[in-house]
């Protein structure tokens, strides 16, 4: 029982989410990338925004452990709902690591950090990144992703930063059709959801500061990154935790949407390569070879957890469906040749990366963050630091809509999994 007498919905003692140290991190492996380069003489103090979040924490650990005598790493993080100090607690005694709690939308906090630690290089990871939430709280995405980037750029300009690496996403390109070529860094930006639009807008600000103020910037657009330490609002950790609880998976739409997945260790290597070999003013795609549909991902996870799913009856027991997002891009596809020409390449197969990820979540997923029960619902809602689960209807088959053209002013039919409904036209 916690001091205030409260318990979580699963019976665990209620915990202060960020600062109380329950030691679970001591049992976990200290995970990093694998690359190592000759340190850059003009780089000494590196600020990583969002350093307690998923992708950034891998990069923070990698830089801190790989370059202990070359670089000082300052992890700057607001500690939003999806962050955890557990992600970097193993570094607390390292002489070249510092954690600073700060908000990128607060100009004073940003500037104070830049000046106090004499920052010469910024890796800007901090962002609101969960697409589902952007449909209902789009103002928050604009505030953090656009205004926050603007604040950081102003701070970087005022202190004369030596290098500003802006971490964007492949979603700024928008949907790519099955028979279209992979997109190059020069392809047009055509975002289709509020999250992707906010990241594209942030890129425009970065470009403007490069042109107007000669700020030395690099932009990075990555495929979907997965692996240990990812908050379980995203599909792979969420589905792994659900299966560990012996609860069914719930797909949005029909599950045919595909994504290209990159293991977090390979992503850390990509950012390390860009730091040491990337050219100022360039954009780099970080591309994966592994394109997986959401439906196939369910099968792979069921197989990984040794859950019978070969028969239609077994599969239906474990895989359910609910309505889709307002718009869900069918696929993204970027060409990563430019980064590969710098010497980086994907090292971890999806099979190996998924196994490592599942093993980590089976051991630590229920304890790493605060109680995650509400996060595991199909469309959780975030208000400040509180996560509220949804009660969306689910079905044994996809909620597919077919809307024929109206004939002679009569009503049209919309087919749904739970019946046929007539609506006025």
Buried (B, 14 or more C-beta within 10 A) or exposed (E): EEEEEEEBEEEBBBBEBBEEEEEBBEEBEEBBBEBEBEBBEEBBBBBBBBBBBBBBBBBBBBBBBBBBEBBBBBBBBBBBBBBBBBBBBBBEEBEBBBBBBBBBBEBEBBBBBBEEBEBBBBBBBBBBBBBBBBBEBBEBBBBBBBBBBBBBBBBBBBBEBBBBBBBBBBBBBBBBEEEEEBBBBEBEBBBBBBBBBBBBBBBEBBBEBBEEBEBBBBBBBBBBBBBBBBBBBBBBBBBBBBBBBEEBBBBBBBBBBBBBBBBBBBBBBBBBBBBBBBEBBBBBBBBBEBBBBBBEBBBBBBEBBEBEBEEEEEBEBBBBBBBBBEEBBEBBBBBBEBBBEBEBBBBBEBEEBBEBBBEBBBBBBBBBBBBBBBBBBBBBBBEEEEBEBEEEEBBEEBBEEEEEEEEEEEEBBBEBBEEEEEEEE
